[in-house]
Amino acid sequence: MTSIASPLDSKQMDSKQNGPALDRDAFRAALMAKGAYYHIHHPYQVDMAQGRSTPEQIRGWVANRFYYQINIPQKDAALLANCPDAATRRRWVQRLLDHDGYQENGGGIEAWLTLGEAVGMTREELWSQEHVLPGVRFAVDAYLNFVRRADWREGAISSLTELFAPEIHQSRLESWPQHYPWIDAAGYGYFRKRLNEARRDVDHGLEVALDICTNYQAQQRALDILQFKLDVLWSMLDAMSMAYQLGRPPYHSVTDERVYHRGLA
Ligand SMILES: O=C(O)c1cc(C(=O)O)c2c(n1)C(=O)C(=O)c1cc(C(=O)O)[nH]c1-2
């Protein structure tokens, strides 16, 4: 029971736009094929993986990604708030604990702060958001706002970029220590921690998608949602490329000062 209209509901269907539904395996394959657009292929990410990034570029990425990290639990809390099903909430709530921590377990945000220190930044610097580029902020905010407004099942589908995340975490664990001996190994805990968490998360997200998207229109909608999320991740790196690789941070043509803001509350 939800008051938010979603094309995932069959009653919202327009029969004229219906094509044949993919079977479960073919739909899973169509979702997986979206991996071709994952940010693992973005030049900024490729440069980091191949050892071509400067310390400033790595630090810029860590500081900007921190904004993603701190918004993920708010996104998951929004999804929980929109979800009327207790059994789903009981599983989904683990994501909040993964990032925020519980009892003596520090959680993902804490692990990301450790990564920040490992690359030579202070915790205060990350929390201040002074390095967060407007383009990164807008992309992350778009994700949070989408999940706030969406049917929880659409929110769940938007997390499915995590299908492709274990590979990217694994690749960082393998390549970064070789290329960047200046990074303190304590910083890699986040990536190690996410390997299993992401696999468990996608089992749940995929289950939701495969169970619910059983007709053509719902399947197309799910693919569109996944593409939207891929766009979020890609756009974040586009903004970082401009600022840290091409030397074109916001307002670079009018001032040498950093003109960043913390967004509008
Ligand atoms: O480092 C990455 O490339 C990467 C990507 C993604 C993703 O694909 O959205 C996530 C994460 N990391 C991650 O650490 C994480 O906790 C996470 C949660 C989610 C989500 O959408 O709920 N995505 C991601």
The ligand as a Gaussian input file, in Angstrom:
#p B3LYP/6-31G(d) Opt

LIG

0 1
 O       32.927000       2.990000      -4.834000
 C       32.047000       2.824000      -5.677000
 O       32.286000       2.843000      -6.882000
 C       30.661000       2.646000      -5.190000
 C       29.580000       2.657000      -6.040000
 C       28.297000       2.521000      -5.506000
 C       27.203000       2.464000      -6.477000
 O       27.376000       1.764000      -7.481000
 O       26.189000       3.115000      -6.307000
 C       28.135000       2.426000      -4.119000
 C       29.308000       2.385000      -3.347000
 N       30.533000       2.495000      -3.875000
 C       29.256000       2.221000      -1.945000
 O       30.315000       2.139000      -1.302000
 C       28.003000       2.166000      -1.291000
 O       27.957000       2.023000      -0.066000
 C       26.835000       2.262000      -2.054000
 C       25.495000       2.290000      -1.691000
 C       24.815000       2.474000      -2.848000
 C       23.369000       2.650000      -3.042000
 O       22.997000       3.066000      -4.128000
 O       22.595000       2.404000      -2.087000
 N       25.667000       2.538000      -3.886000
 C       26.906000       2.402000      -3.429000

